[in-house]
Amino acid sequence: MDILHDWLPIGISLMALIFTAVTFIRASHRETGEHAMERATMIADLRYIRQAIEDMKVESKVLKEDMRTMDLRLTSVEASTASAHKRMDEMIKALRGEGGLL
């Protein structure tokens, strides 16, 4: 009875220690799994953001090219308008000189 009485607290302590260690290991594996899932989600989100940025860069390049085209066309229209105004001014002068029609 003395042996049981002496070894019982030690046995209970060892069992508690083993149970605590097993619980800790299982919890750390669970946390590792949760961290891996969070990391995978973050990586997927980063890939989505990277793709969105790449799409914006492409759209920006297209818009810049469109703006350059519009600038060239506007310059052409301005030159054409200036030429038309010059011709109209010459026509008005000619009409005024031909007997005062205007």
C-alpha positions, 0 to 999 in steps of 0.5 A: 500500500505504501508503494501505491501511496508513493507512486500514485501522485507521480503517476498522476503528474506524469499522466497530466504532463503527457496529456498537456503535451499532447494537447499542446502539440495538437493545438499547435498543429491546428494553429499551423493549419489555420495559419496556412489557410490564412496565408493561402488566403492572403496569397490569393488576395495578393495575386488578385490585387497584383492582377488588378494592378496589371489590368490598370496599367494596361488600361492606363497605357491604352488611355495614354495612347487614346489621349495622344491620338485625340491630341493629334486629331485636335491639333489637326482640327485647330489648324483646319479651323484657323485655315477656314477662318483665314479663308472666310476673312479673305472672302469677307474682304473680297465681298466688301471690296466688290461693291459693298455687298457686306 
